[in-house]
Amino acid sequence: MEHVAIDLGGRESQICVRSADGAIVHETRCQTRDLPKFLKTREPSRVVVETCAESFMVADAALALGHEVRVVPATLVPALGVGSRKTKNDRRDCRLLSEASCRIDLPSVHIPSAQSRDRKTMLSMHNVLVTSRTAMVNAVRGWMRGQAARCKAGAVETFPKRVREALEGEVVPSHVERVLEAVESLTMQIRGADRELERIAKGDATCRLLASMPGVGPMTSIAFASTLDEVGRFPDAHKLESYLGLVPGERSSSDRQQRLSITKAGSSRMRWLLVQAAWSARRTAPGDPMVAWSLEVEKRRGKRMSLIALARKMAGILFAMWRDTEAYDPKLGASVAAAS
């Protein structure tokens, strides 16, 4: 089997092909968008790429053509010699990747499905819309403070209307009015994105299952399903909680033991959504056993720690629900909480 290492670039990529015995049989550069055409000319081989924006596109094309694929974590490549002795260029990096592939079976990150990547992109774009609107609202609020003016409290969707009412009788500067119109436009776009996410969540059996838990809505269920992609990737809930960065870190050596705050590994957006789901569960289902458990934790460790603990608990229960294809059962939550 040949080993095809590709150093991916935004426009051009370097390719190094080695035979099974490690001899270089072909080296070239080509346009990144033409890599599927190049891979089509090769016999089934092991294709090695480093994680980057283009890596999963190339991985999909290679898998469709019958190649083996290894998407090597970017944190691992320095150990393979990439960038050593302050020498780094595409040709050298590509040769090192192909040489390492000939010697060992390089580890690969999980290659998410196309559906998972599409839904992650939808959630990311939704977040961009909300973040942009928040920045605009804050900018107008800052301007109003400079004018010693205040608008009534209310939802962000009605913010432009409330600002205009607060300034009634005064001329709203054109540069402020443009921002208010942009807020109104973004609000319409966000509503459309919300409806699309709700439609996807209702049409997906896994998302409907996950949404049976208190505090979990369309966005959290879609994000959770997209982040895991395949529930069988994790042997148990503890591995998943570690993957999401919701477990305590540790710095211990010899007779010194030190426990740290949560590791914050993995998706920060998924952790944030789980914490928001924990807040929602506490508000909407105060009598739920897992919520009652978190309130007991709060008495000992404070509200912040209890919310993180509840988010971790919810992640583990969501994993079990998906694995066993069973809707949320408060009795199960009670037994899990008691065991903890």
Legacy VTK file of the C-alpha trace (Angstrom):
# vtk DataFile Version 3.0
C-alpha trace
ASCII
DATASET POLYDATA
POINTS 340 float
0.000 0.000 0.000
1.258 3.455 -0.861
1.285 6.311 1.645
0.041 9.651 0.327
0.874 12.553 2.635
-0.684 15.924 1.842
0.365 19.218 3.396
-2.844 21.165 2.894
-2.976 24.836 2.043
-5.768 27.261 1.327
-4.834 27.457 -2.371
-2.070 24.943 -3.075
-1.077 21.715 -1.349
2.148 19.692 -1.328
1.943 15.947 -1.964
4.483 13.220 -1.174
3.789 9.598 -2.148
5.897 6.772 -0.699
5.802 3.070 -1.454
5.285 0.522 1.318
9.060 0.246 1.819
9.365 4.008 2.382
10.815 5.058 -0.958
9.512 8.312 -2.434
7.760 7.534 -5.705
6.094 10.858 -6.461
6.171 14.474 -5.284
4.135 17.352 -6.629
2.088 20.432 -5.839
-1.474 20.980 -6.956
-4.436 23.208 -6.339
-6.230 22.169 -3.150
-9.564 22.061 -4.949
-8.055 19.572 -7.440
-6.945 17.063 -4.785
-9.961 14.765 -5.373
-8.906 14.501 -9.047
-5.352 13.591 -8.004
-6.523 10.962 -5.505
-8.694 9.439 -8.222
-5.523 8.602 -10.177
-3.948 6.612 -7.305
-4.530 3.032 -6.293
-6.142 2.523 -2.863
-3.616 4.062 -0.472
-3.324 5.498 3.004
-3.956 9.244 2.797
-2.452 11.303 5.626
-3.390 14.934 6.302
-3.063 17.276 9.251
-6.154 18.767 10.890
-7.102 22.081 9.308
-10.074 23.747 7.624
-9.698 21.708 4.429
-8.871 18.327 5.973
-12.392 16.873 6.218
-13.227 17.825 2.630
-10.165 15.908 1.463
-10.953 13.041 3.848
-14.476 12.702 2.428
-13.143 12.592 -1.129
-10.462 10.039 -0.231
-12.882 7.746 1.593
-15.316 7.889 -1.320
-12.503 6.687 -3.604
-11.644 3.722 -1.367
-8.551 5.120 0.355
-7.693 4.781 4.032
-7.584 8.148 5.760
-5.648 9.443 8.740
-6.420 12.985 9.879
-3.539 13.566 12.272
-4.112 16.003 15.185
-2.157 19.226 14.762
-0.856 18.821 18.321
0.861 15.550 17.336
2.805 16.601 14.228
5.610 18.406 16.142
6.447 15.032 17.728
6.895 13.655 14.201
9.578 16.234 13.483
7.523 18.939 11.808
9.090 22.306 12.582
12.097 20.807 14.391
15.359 22.799 14.424
13.351 25.832 13.350
13.045 24.419 9.835
9.581 24.163 8.368
8.382 24.121 4.791
5.648 22.286 2.913
7.919 19.808 1.152
9.783 18.833 4.316
6.596 18.562 6.371
4.987 16.382 3.727
7.988 14.051 3.620
7.983 13.709 7.402
4.272 12.838 7.467
4.642 10.196 4.748
7.740 8.729 6.420
5.959 8.479 9.771
2.970 6.821 8.084
5.275 4.139 6.654
6.699 3.377 10.099
3.601 3.505 12.328
-0.174 3.534 12.081
-0.728 7.212 12.810
-3.674 8.058 15.081
-6.570 9.904 13.490
-9.182 12.259 14.855
-12.808 11.323 14.357
-14.023 12.270 10.881
-17.500 13.722 11.432
-20.296 12.977 9.007
-21.348 15.560 6.445
-24.632 16.057 8.323
-22.800 16.709 11.566
-20.540 19.295 9.932
-23.480 21.003 8.217
-25.383 21.310 11.471
-22.341 22.602 13.327
-22.008 25.260 10.631
-25.676 26.205 11.034
-25.212 26.618 14.781
-22.031 28.624 14.255
-23.730 30.979 11.795
-26.668 31.389 14.200
-24.197 32.340 16.910
-22.580 34.899 14.578
-25.963 36.536 13.988
-26.770 36.711 17.706
-23.292 37.980 18.618
-23.433 40.679 15.942
-26.838 41.869 17.147
-25.621 41.971 20.746
-22.620 44.100 19.740
-24.897 46.549 17.927
-27.331 46.779 20.837
-24.473 47.461 23.251
-23.092 50.155 20.947
-26.456 51.974 20.922
-26.802 51.601 24.681
-23.397 53.215 25.106
-24.408 56.120 22.870
-27.636 56.599 24.832
-25.748 56.795 28.108
-23.707 59.595 26.603
-26.982 61.413 25.888
-28.253 60.771 29.438
-31.167 58.840 27.907
-32.582 55.478 28.881
-35.139 53.224 27.258
-37.628 50.927 28.949
-36.629 47.369 29.778
-37.740 44.670 27.382
-36.723 41.935 24.994
-33.900 42.549 22.577
-36.313 42.115 19.658
-38.104 45.331 20.652
-34.938 47.307 21.389
-35.050 49.583 18.280
-38.678 50.496 18.990
-37.935 51.270 22.637
-34.957 53.438 21.695
-37.041 55.492 19.276
-39.766 55.907 21.895
-37.221 57.065 24.473
-35.932 59.659 22.010
-39.392 60.794 20.918
-39.293 64.427 19.855
-35.592 64.226 19.096
-33.929 63.454 15.788
-32.142 60.097 15.877
-28.741 60.588 14.210
-28.437 58.803 10.887
-25.479 56.705 12.056
-27.524 55.460 15.051
-30.613 54.845 12.918
-28.574 52.655 10.559
-27.549 50.474 13.492
-31.144 50.231 14.725
-32.276 49.153 11.257
-29.489 46.577 11.192
-30.691 45.226 14.565
-34.202 44.865 13.150
-32.865 43.085 10.075
-30.729 40.730 12.177
-33.718 39.975 14.393
-35.656 38.786 11.347
-32.711 36.635 10.248
-32.352 35.135 13.729
-36.054 34.278 13.836
-35.693 32.498 10.502
-32.636 30.598 11.768
-34.522 29.639 14.950
-37.426 28.270 12.908
-35.031 26.261 10.760
-33.314 24.753 13.808
-36.684 23.887 15.355
-37.764 22.192 12.146
-34.579 20.123 12.036
-34.877 19.133 15.703
-38.496 18.030 15.269
-37.632 15.981 12.187
-34.689 14.160 13.771
-35.458 11.169 16.006
-32.274 11.580 18.075
-32.935 15.274 18.716
-36.518 14.549 19.748
-35.226 11.933 22.170
-32.663 14.297 23.701
-35.214 17.122 23.961
-37.320 15.012 26.336
-34.922 16.065 29.106
-35.909 19.225 31.038
-33.889 22.252 29.931
-32.855 20.795 26.577
-34.246 22.601 23.550
-33.694 22.388 19.786
-30.313 24.118 19.777
-28.830 22.040 22.602
-30.140 18.768 21.177
-28.773 19.514 17.692
-25.422 20.640 19.094
-25.119 17.549 21.316
-25.962 15.161 18.480
-23.576 16.956 16.121
-20.723 17.052 18.632
-20.934 13.323 19.386
-21.878 12.390 15.810
-21.719 8.680 16.733
-22.700 7.684 20.248
-20.658 4.476 19.942
-17.449 6.526 19.891
-17.534 6.681 23.698
-17.463 3.572 25.908
-19.228 5.305 28.794
-20.558 8.624 30.020
-17.361 9.488 31.906
-15.339 9.420 28.684
-17.854 11.777 27.091
-17.768 14.170 30.051
-13.974 14.241 29.784
-14.220 14.826 26.012
-16.453 17.846 26.665
-14.016 19.263 29.233
-16.455 19.011 32.141
-14.224 16.995 34.478
-11.702 18.401 36.985
-8.101 18.718 35.896
-5.214 17.472 37.992
-1.598 18.428 38.581
-0.074 15.807 40.834
3.425 14.511 41.180
5.089 12.230 43.735
3.371 12.836 47.076
1.764 16.119 45.975
-1.799 15.969 44.725
-3.613 18.983 43.303
-7.081 19.052 41.776
-7.803 21.873 39.364
-10.891 23.412 37.808
-12.532 21.697 34.841
-10.204 21.014 31.920
-12.318 22.951 29.371
-11.176 20.570 26.652
-13.315 20.058 23.577
-16.074 22.327 22.336
-16.495 25.494 24.417
-19.814 26.158 22.670
-21.172 22.744 23.704
-20.131 23.346 27.322
-21.841 26.737 27.280
-25.058 25.217 25.915
-25.040 22.506 28.583
-24.615 25.116 31.321
-27.504 27.114 29.836
-29.551 23.903 29.755
-28.723 23.409 33.446
-29.987 26.940 34.208
-33.157 26.233 32.230
-33.745 22.914 34.025
-33.415 24.628 37.415
-36.001 27.234 36.417
-38.510 24.998 34.652
-38.227 21.730 36.594
-37.239 22.557 40.193
-38.715 19.274 41.438
-36.744 17.059 39.062
-34.402 14.643 40.913
-31.260 15.758 39.064
-32.095 19.394 39.812
-32.735 18.544 43.466
-29.336 16.840 43.520
-27.654 19.975 42.146
-29.344 22.096 44.826
-27.783 19.863 47.474
-24.404 20.335 45.788
-24.988 24.091 45.875
-25.298 24.024 49.662
-21.782 22.571 49.902
-19.959 24.078 46.916
-21.909 27.147 45.801
-24.127 27.900 42.811
-21.373 28.045 40.181
-19.993 24.623 41.036
-23.478 23.140 41.279
-24.326 24.360 37.762
-21.170 22.817 36.313
-21.947 19.596 38.161
-25.503 19.601 36.799
-24.250 20.279 33.258
-21.894 17.308 33.581
-24.708 15.143 34.962
-26.993 16.150 32.105
-24.309 15.300 29.545
-23.975 11.815 31.032
-27.730 11.227 31.104
-28.118 12.504 27.527
-25.430 10.054 26.471
-27.261 7.163 28.166
-30.585 8.212 26.635
-29.091 8.213 23.142
-27.196 4.969 23.675
-30.255 3.132 25.008
-32.752 4.992 22.756
-34.933 5.783 25.777
-36.627 9.076 26.590
-35.748 10.910 29.784
-36.948 9.136 32.911
-36.822 11.179 36.157
-36.488 7.956 38.127
-33.281 7.183 36.248
-32.033 10.670 37.023
-32.830 10.040 40.693
-30.859 6.782 40.751
-27.881 8.335 39.003
-27.929 11.300 41.370
-28.109 9.022 44.404
-25.166 6.968 43.125
-23.108 10.142 42.803
LINES 1 341
340 0 1 2 3 4 5 6 7 8 9 10 11 12 13 14 15 16 17 18 19 20 21 22 23 24 25 26 27 28 29 30 31 32 33 34 35 36 37 38 39 40 41 42 43 44 45 46 47 48 49 50 51 52 53 54 55 56 57 58 59 60 61 62 63 64 65 66 67 68 69 70 71 72 73 74 75 76 77 78 79 80 81 82 83 84 85 86 87 88 89 90 91 92 93 94 95 96 97 98 99 100 101 102 103 104 105 106 107 108 109 110 111 112 113 114 115 116 117 118 119 120 121 122 123 124 125 126 127 128 129 130 131 132 133 134 135 136 137 138 139 140 141 142 143 144 145 146 147 148 149 150 151 152 153 154 155 156 157 158 159 160 161 162 163 164 165 166 167 168 169 170 171 172 173 174 175 176 177 178 179 180 181 182 183 184 185 186 187 188 189 190 191 192 193 194 195 196 197 198 199 200 201 202 203 204 205 206 207 208 209 210 211 212 213 214 215 216 217 218 219 220 221 222 223 224 225 226 227 228 229 230 231 232 233 234 235 236 237 238 239 240 241 242 243 244 245 246 247 248 249 250 251 252 253 254 255 256 257 258 259 260 261 262 263 264 265 266 267 268 269 270 271 272 273 274 275 276 277 278 279 280 281 282 283 284 285 286 287 288 289 290 291 292 293 294 295 296 297 298 299 300 301 302 303 304 305 306 307 308 309 310 311 312 313 314 315 316 317 318 319 320 321 322 323 324 325 326 327 328 329 330 331 332 333 334 335 336 337 338 339
